[in-house]
Amino acid sequence: MALSLSVSLPPICKSQDLSRETHLPKITNREDPSHKNFSEFKLSRRNLVNPTALGLIGTGLSVSKPARAEPESPAASTSSRMSYTRFLQYLEQGAVKKVDLFENGTVAIAEIFNPALEKIQRVKIQLPGLPQELVRKMKEKNVDFAAHPMQVNNWPAVLDLLGNLAFPLLLFGSLLLSSSGPNSPAGGPNLPFGLGKSKAKFQMEPNTGVTFNDVAGVDEAKQDFQEIVEFLKTPEKFAAVGARIPKGVLLVGPPGTGKTLLAKAIAGEAGVPFFSISGSEFIEMFVGVGALRVRDLFNKAKANSPCLVFIDEIDAVGRQRGTGIGGGNDEREQTLNQLLTEMDGFSGNSGVIVIAATNRPEILDSALLRPGRFDRQVTVGLPDIKGREEILKVHSNNKRLDKDVSLSVIAMRTPGFSGADLANLMNEAAILAGRRGKDKITMKEIDDSIDRIVAGMEGTKMTDGKSKTLVAYHEVGHAVCATMTPGHDPVQKVTLIPRGQARGLTWFIPGEDPTLISKQQLFARIVGGLGGRAAEEIIFGEPEITTGAAGDLQQVTQIARQMVTMFGMSEIGPWALTDPAVQSSDVVLRMLARNSMSEKLAEDIDTAVRCIVENAYEIAKNHIRNNREAIDKLVEVLLEKETLTGDEFRTVLSEFTETPIKVDKIAVRQMIEA
């Protein structure tokens, strides 16, 4: 059954020809005032474009719908909107003929008889829900009303759901294809995005640019590695006497001593395939990836044997097992277990040499360090004075040095410098020479670079005043007390130029490498360290002492405590009074270490430390009192020049003291023995 709705044409068309009546007003201009009557009933755009619902019959417009057609949607345009209050007034007057309720009773389309126009209008009303009072009144007035369900279009929701699931489905499909593809290894699944592949850098013909000629200051380590290179080049020479190639070499030493440089030199000398990887590159957030990468690395190494595998910072993966929260089942320990199996398992790795480097050997697992995995442990320590000179020669080959530059003097001035520190020193000197517009590096640039590396950048110079005078007496006090105390290193420079947090500095140059330090030398360092505070107290009085000696007091106390607890240089006796784990740099070991020291022993240690420091302070004050005239002269010259070299300092001091080293030698020895 079809529903036919007629729309009357505007009155002006009634007096015209019937042929004009078939013309419809433009839908796009429904609000045009010339078409007011037509705007009383507007067709929705959806019904206009539906070919099964649109037809022209005679001079009227007929809209046909299927037999089971639903009432018109509220989205259809109505002649006007009406307030809810006005609607209730029409309802009381009995002018409401029909009401269709949509959207759960919140919207109503009503047919109301307008007495002014003497016709029925369709209006849209926004209802405050569906009050029971409204339903009762419509029943009383015999209003034809009906509620219609919301028309829900599920296709947009279905399309949105498919769009959201498209990327996860594609990703999951690609993972399945990659894990079950023809390239999947027999040892396990081929993880997507290369997660299971080793990240080691591979060089079939190593071109590291480094040979043993570029490595200096570590002669003992070079000798061990030269044997390995000879193993790789001529294995038959060693096989003839029953020797087998070492499976692993562990490089141990402080940072910057050249462990990685040695590995590059081995690769450059041997000329065999070379794999390099860091220990941290094995570990991932996914369980089993680290072990899979270890297997992949050693499979590639076996396929290219003989070869070298270099693992830098192996402590990232080789930490001792059993200390983690995972109870031995975490990702890092699984990776370590796989590494142990690959290095010395049933299959063996013929022709594969593993070279590892670490600066924390104390935390490595004992199973990793045993012979059969790492057959050799090579210690690469800080270079001595000869080694530093050789390293300086290597790093100065491409630099233009002045003829007055002495590498031996530079090596003497840089105790405790590693190879990386010395390379940085020469580079800083070259930068400083270029900044100053020089074509060669002089000793001035070398000295300034050493000061910058050790003490920090140069600060703003102090102006004349009380603070500058106090700093001058403080630094001269250090220099005088150190020079007058037997066993102390000679003064290299005294300066008032601030560097870092220090307002002034006194530099000492060791006569020989401080590998073994005597009790006399340690006590002399304590006296020299307290010279600044002693000068402040004697010259300006105890109320005028400043906070400038804070760093000196920390160093002095540390040396004195080490003399008592580590070196056995006190009346307590030759005991090791502290647990090595307590002094370890590892935080976990320090937390787990149990302090078994008694209260009486701790009190004795504090007493011994205090006795050493107080004796040294008395000696320092005696040096200041006995050399007051020389100190005043040195301060006068220092305030004028701001920097005194060691020779200038000793020249001025010799004018007042003929034999400064022997002045209080007997008293010092007596107080040390006390």
Secondary structure, DSSP 8 states (H G I E B T S, - for coil): ----------GGGTTS-HHHHT----GGGTT-GGGTTGGGB---HHHHS-TTSEEEETTEEEE---TT-----TTS-BSEEE-HHHHHHHHHHT-EEEEEEETTTTEEEEEEEETTTTEEEEEEEE-SS--HHHHHHHHHTT-EEEE-------HHHHHHHHHHHHHHHHHHHHHHHHHSSTT--TTS---GGGTTS---EEESS---S--GGG--S-HHHHHHHHHHHHHHH-HHHHHTTT----SEEEEE-STTSSHHHHHHHHHHHH-S-EEEEEGGGS--SSTTHHHHHHHHHHHHHHHT-SEEEEEESGGGT-B-TT-STTTT-SHHHHHHHHHHHHHSSSS--TTEEEEEEES-GGGB-HHHHSTTTS-EEEE-----HHHHHHHHHHHTTTS-B-TT--HHHHHHH-TT--HHHHHHHHHHHHHHHHHTT-SSB-HHHHHHHHHHHHH-SB-----SSHHHHHHHHHHHHHHHHHHHSTT---EEEEE---BTTBSSEEEE--SS-TTS--HHHHHHHHHHHTHHHHHHHHHH-GGG--GGGHHHHHHHHHHHHHHHHTS--STT-S---S-TTTT-S-HHHHHH------HHHHHHHHHHHHHHHHHHHHHHHHHHHHTHHHHHHHHHHHHHHSEEEHHHHHHHHHTT-S-GGGSSHHHHHHHHH-
